[in-house]
Amino acid sequence: MASSALLTAAQYLTTHFGEREPEFVHGELKERPMPTFSHAEAQAILVSLFRQLGKTHRVHGVTELRLKMAGDLFRIPDVAVFAGPRPAEAVPSSPPLVVIEITSPDDRHQDLLQKLEEYRVWGVPHIWVVEPELRQLHVYTADGLPRVQQFELPEFNFRIAASELFAEPI
């Protein structure tokens, strides 16, 4: 899914890509799968919950924001959550508190694992994966990608169970 033509980061940042912006990985454009309805619904629920949490805590939940992880590495998580002041940069270069990737049927597992590991190495403390088609939640760590029944941020008294996220039939 990558183009063979290499670009510079400056070219990537100044190019308009249309409806679905690709990620930029070491000079190559990486297309992102088109989301399904269940993907979009999970994304909307999650960002809504973080926007609600932002009313009582200093957190900022956003969707599909470019993150500058290195000079030649820009990723676009489905949801990013920042703690503290709102990021001043249009393209943040500091790790958020949480990144959430929501899988689509045409995602490649290897590509997902590569991206999750990049987030971990960059310093993202909470890396979550939602699989709407399977109605499952996972947390990525250096030890792997175990399935969990809920996502948690104890410092913010935040929890969301799989049963809450997938309450409506898909």
VODRENVEX-313427 format. One record per residue: x, y, z of N, C-alpha, C in turn; residue in three letters. Coordinates in pm, whole numbers, padded with zeros to 5 digits, always signed. Example, Ala and Ser with C-alpha at 12.3 -4.5 7.8 and 13.67 -1.06 7.14 Angstrom:
VODRENVEX-313427
+01319-00569+00780+01230-00450+00780+01320-00330+00780Ala/+01285-00225+00708+01367-00106+00714+01290+00003+00787Ser/
//
This chain:
VODRENVEX-313427
+00080-00119+00000+00000+00000+00000+00085+00127+00000Met/+00214+00116-00013+00301+00233-00014+00332+00272-00158Ala/+00353+00401-00177+00395+00445-00309+00545+00418-00321Ser/+00596+00409-00442+00738+00384-00459+00818+00513-00467Ser/+00753+00625-00494+00821+00753-00503+00849+00806-00363Ala/+00974+00845-00340+01010+00902-00211+00982+01052-00210Leu/+00933+01098-00097+00904+01239-00076+00986+01289+00041Leu/+00995+01420+00053+01053+01478+00173+00939+01507+00270Thr/+00973+01526+00395+00871+01561+00494+00805+01694+00457Ala/+00881+01788+00407+00825+01917+00367+00723+01900+00255Ala/+00752+01815+00158+00656+01789+00050+00529+01724+00106Gln/+00546+01630+00194+00431+01563+00256+00343+01664+00328Tyr/+00404+01751+00405+00327+01846+00486+00257+01953+00403Leu/+00301+01974+00282+00240+02079+00199+00153+02023+00086Thr/+00136+01893+00082+00056+01832-00024-00086+01805+00026Thr/-00184+01836-00060-00323+01805-00029-00353+01668-00090His/-00399+01576-00007-00419+01439-00052-00564+01402-00078Phe/-00657+01490-00055-00796+01456-00079-00862+01402+00046Gly/-00952+01307+00025-01040+01260+00132-00969+01186+00245Glu/-00874+01102+00215-00811+01017+00317-00660+01036+00313Arg/-00608+01115+00402-00465+01146+00403-00381+01024+00439Glu/-00274+01000+00365-00185+00888+00399-00090+00927+00513Pro/-00027+00826+00570+00080+00851+00666+00210+00862+00588Glu/+00313+00916+00652+00443+00935+00589+00545+00857+00670Phe/+00601+00753+00609+00691+00662+00679+00822+00651+00600Val/+00924+00722+00649+01059+00715+00593+01060+00741+00442His/+00991+00847+00402+00992+00890+00263+00882+00832+00177Gly/+00807+00737+00230+00699+00675+00152+00563+00708+00211Glu/+00466+00719+00122+00328+00738+00165+00266+00602+00196Leu/+00202+00590+00310+00133+00466+00349-00016+00496+00355Lys/-00090+00437+00263-00235+00456+00261-00296+00395+00386Glu/-00400+00459+00434-00474+00407+00548-00604+00347+00497Arg/-00644+00232+00551-00768+00169+00505-00889+00259+00529Pro/-00985+00248+00440-01109+00322+00459-01185+00261+00576Met/-01237+00344+00663-01309+00291+00779-01447+00238+00742Pro/-01490+00139+00817-01625+00087+00804-01716+00166+00897Thr/-01845+00139+00892-01938+00208+00981-01904+00179+01126Phe/-01875+00053+01160-01844+00019+01299-01714+00084+01346Ser/-01619+00102+01255-01494+00174+01286-01527+00318+01321His/-01601+00384+01234-01635+00525+01254-01717+00544+01381Ala/-01807+00450+01408-01890+00459+01528-01806+00447+01655Glu/-01712+00352+01658-01624+00338+01775-01538+00462+01793Ala/-01490+00517+01684-01408+00638+01689-01489+00754+01747Gln/-01610+00770+01703-01696+00878+01751-01727+00862+01900Ala/-01757+00740+01943-01787+00716+02085-01666+00748+02170Ile/-01549+00701+02130-01428+00723+02209-01392+00870+02220Leu/-01394+00941+02110-01358+01082+02119-01462+01160+02197Val/-01587+01120+02188-01692+01185+02266-01668+01165+02416Ser/-01628+01044+02455-01599+01018+02596-01481+01100+02646Leu/-01379+01115+02562-01264+01196+02603-01297+01345+02603Phe/-01383+01388+02515-01427+01529+02519-01504+01555+02648Arg/-01586+01459+02688-01660+01470+02814-01564+01473+02932Gln/-01465+01386+02931-01364+01383+03037-01288+01515+03044Leu/-01270+01578+02929-01201+01707+02922-01273+01819+02996Gly/-01399+01799+03029-01473+01901+03105-01432+01904+03251Lys/-01376+01793+03301-01335+01786+03442-01184+01765+03460Thr/-01115+01727+03355-00971+01704+03361-00907+01769+03238His/-00778+01796+03248-00708+01859+03136-00664+01752+03036Arg/-00761+01704+02960-00733+01611+02851-00802+01661+02725Val/-00741+01627+02613-00791+01673+02482-00791+01554+02388His/-00909+01505+02354-00924+01393+02262-00955+01442+02122Gly/-00878+01394+02025-00896+01437+01885-00889+01315+01793Val/-00942+01331+01674-00938+01224+01575-00843+01260+01462Thr/-00775+01158+01411-00697+01165+01288-00608+01287+01278Glu/-00526+01307+01380-00431+01418+01385-00293+01367+01346Leu/-00228+01436+01255-00089+01401+01221-00002+01418+01345Arg/+00084+01320+01368+00182+01328+01476+00320+01314+01415Leu/+00409+01406+01448+00546+01401+01398+00629+01322+01498Lys/+00658+01198+01463+00730+01108+01553+00880+01113+01529Met/+00920+01156+01413+01061+01176+01375+01059+01264+01251Ala/+01176+01304+01206+01184+01392+01089+01121+01332+00965Gly/+01123+01201+00955+01067+01134+00837+00959+01033+00873Asp/+00892+01056+00987+00788+00963+01031+00670+01040+01089Leu/+00559+01036+01016+00435+01099+01059+00327+00993+01059Phe/+00264+00972+01174+00154+00877+01185+00026+00952+01216Arg/-00087+00888+01187-00219+00948+01208-00306+00846+01281Ile/-00304+00848+01414-00389+00752+01486-00536+00788+01471Pro/-00621+00690+01491-00765+00716+01483-00810+00812+01592Asp/-00754+00796+01713-00781+00887+01824-00650+00911+01897Val/-00624+01035+01933-00510+01071+02018-00565+01153+02134Ala/-00510+01128+02252-00554+01199+02372-00431+01262+02436Val/-00436+01392+02452-00328+01467+02514-00369+01509+02654Phe/-00276+01500+02750-00301+01546+02886-00227+01676+02907Ala/-00283+01760+02994-00221+01890+03021-00271+01995+02926Gly/-00188+02096+02900-00232+02200+02808-00252+02146+02667Pro/-00338+02211+02595-00361+02174+02455-00230+02191+02378Arg/-00195+02097+02290-00070+02110+02214-00068+02241+02135Pro/+00045+02308+02139+00059+02436+02068+00092+02415+01920Ala/+00153+02303+01887+00193+02275+01750+00076+02224+01667Glu/+00069+02266+01543-00035+02215+01452-00016+02067+01428Ala/+00109+02024+01423+00145+01883+01410+00230+01849+01532Val/+00169+01798+01636+00243+01773+01760+00363+01680+01740Pro/+00473+01715+01808+00594+01633+01801+00628+01570+01936Ser/+00537+01582+02031+00552+01516+02161+00443+01410+02172Ser/+00477+01296+02234+00379+01186+02241+00255+01223+02321Pro/+00138+01183+02273+00016+01201+02352+00011+01099+02465Pro/-00084+01115+02553-00105+01021+02664-00156+00887+02611Leu/-00246+00894+02512-00311+00775+02458-00315+00785+02306Val/-00289+00674+02238-00326+00662+02097-00415+00540+02086Val/-00515+00553+02000-00607+00442+01977-00613+00416+01827Ile/-00586+00292+01793-00602+00246+01655-00726+00158+01651Glu/-00812+00184+01555-00934+00106+01535-00917+00029+01405Ile/-00923-00101+01413-00894-00181+01295-01009-00180+01195Thr/-00971-00201+01072-01065-00218+00961-01039-00354+00900Ser/-01136-00413+00832-01117-00548+00777-00996-00562+00685Pro/-00956-00456+00616-00842-00468+00525-00709-00424+00586Asp/-00704-00403+00718-00577-00376+00786-00487-00499+00779Asp/-00358-00477+00761-00261-00587+00767-00204-00591+00908Arg/-00206-00707+00970-00161-00723+01109-00016-00676+01127His/+00069-00711+01035+00210-00672+01042+00225-00520+01042Gln/+00150-00452+00957+00156-00306+00951+00108-00244+01082Asp/+00001-00301+01137-00052-00252+01264+00053-00268+01375Leu/+00114-00385+01383+00215-00408+01487+00334-00315+01473Leu/+00374-00286+01350+00484-00193+01326+00449-00055+01381Gln/+00328-00010+01350+00283+00121+01395+00275+00126+01547Lys/+00220+00022+01609+00208+00019+01755+00345+00024+01821Leu/+00441-00049+01765+00576-00047+01820+00640+00091+01805Glu/+00615+00157+01695+00666+00294+01677+00610+00387+01785Glu/+00482+00375+01814+00423+00456+01921+00491+00426+02055Tyr/+00514+00298+02083+00575+00260+02211+00716+00317+02224Arg/+00795+00300+02120+00933+00349+02121+00936+00501+02134Val/+00839+00568+02073+00830+00714+02078+00796+00762+02219Trp/+00731+00678+02299+00702+00715+02436+00555+00732+02470Gly/+00466+00681+02386+00323+00690+02417+00294+00592+02530Val/+00242+00640+02646+00221+00551+02760+00105+00452+02744Pro/+00000+00490+02672-00117+00404+02658-00148+00386+02509His/-00135+00263+02461-00158+00231+02320-00269+00127+02317Ile/-00383+00167+02263-00501+00082+02265-00544+00046+02124Trp/-00597-00074+02109-00646-00120+01979-00790-00168+01997Val/-00876-00118+01910-01017-00157+01908-01040-00238+01782Val/-01101-00355+01798-01138-00438+01684-01290-00447+01680Glu/-01355-00353+01609-01501-00349+01610-01565-00474+01550Pro/-01503-00530+01448-01563-00648+01384-01566-00767+01479Glu/-01468-00776+01567-01461-00886+01665-01513-00845+01803Leu/-01543-00716+01816-01591-00661+01944-01490-00687+02056Arg/-01362-00657+02025-01254-00681+02120-01170-00556+02141Gln/-01108-00550+02260-01015-00444+02296-00880-00508+02328Leu/-00773-00437+02293-00637-00483+02322-00554-00365+02369His/-00454-00394+02452-00357-00294+02498-00220-00340+02453Val/-00147-00250+02384-00015-00286+02334+00091-00243+02434Tyr/+00184-00335+02464+00300-00308+02550+00421-00376+02487Thr/+00535-00361+02551+00656-00427+02503+00640-00579+02505Ala/+00546-00627+02586+00524-00772+02597+00423-00826+02498Asp/+00359-00742+02420+00264-00792+02322+00135-00714+02317Gly/+00030-00783+02274-00099-00720+02247-00210-00802+02311Leu/-00214-00808+02445-00317-00891+02508-00457-00829+02496Pro/-00555-00917+02492-00695-00875+02494-00731-00833+02635Arg/-00809-00724+02646-00856-00676+02776-01006-00657+02769Val/-01070-00652+02885-01214-00630+02891-01249-00482+02896Gln/-01151-00398+02933-01176-00254+02937-01045-00177+02922Gln/-01058-00052+02877-00947+00042+02875-00956+00123+03003Phe/-00841+00158+03058-00840+00233+03184-00734+00341+03185Glu/-00768+00454+03245-00675+00558+03283-00705+00589+03429Leu/-00648+00513+03523-00683+00529+03665-00661+00671+03717Pro/-00557+00739+03667-00528+00874+03715-00639+00973+03682Glu/-00726+00937+03588-00839+01023+03551-00973+00958+03586Phe/-00967+00845+03656-01086+00770+03690-01169+00740+03564Asn/-01099+00702+03459-01162+00675+03329-01154+00527+03299Phe/-01268+00471+03261-01276+00332+03219-01384+00319+03113Arg/-01356+00236+03015-01462+00199+02921-01447+00051+02890Ile/-01553-00020+02915-01555-00164+02891-01596-00193+02748Ala/-01551-00307+02699-01590-00350+02564-01741-00356+02553Ala/-01807-00399+02659-01953-00410+02656-02019-00274+02639Ser/-01955-00167+02687-02009-00032+02669-01981+00021+02529Glu/-01862-00005+02480-01823+00047+02348-01902-00021+02237Leu/-01936-00148+02257-02007-00223+02155-02149-00256+02200Phe/-02212-00164+02271-02346-00190+02327-02450-00209+02217Ala/-02437-00138+02109-02534-00151+01999-02492-00261+01905Glu/-02586-00335+01849-02548-00438+01752-02481-00376+01631Pro/-02384-00446+01579-02309-00397+01461-02374-00451+01336Ile/
//
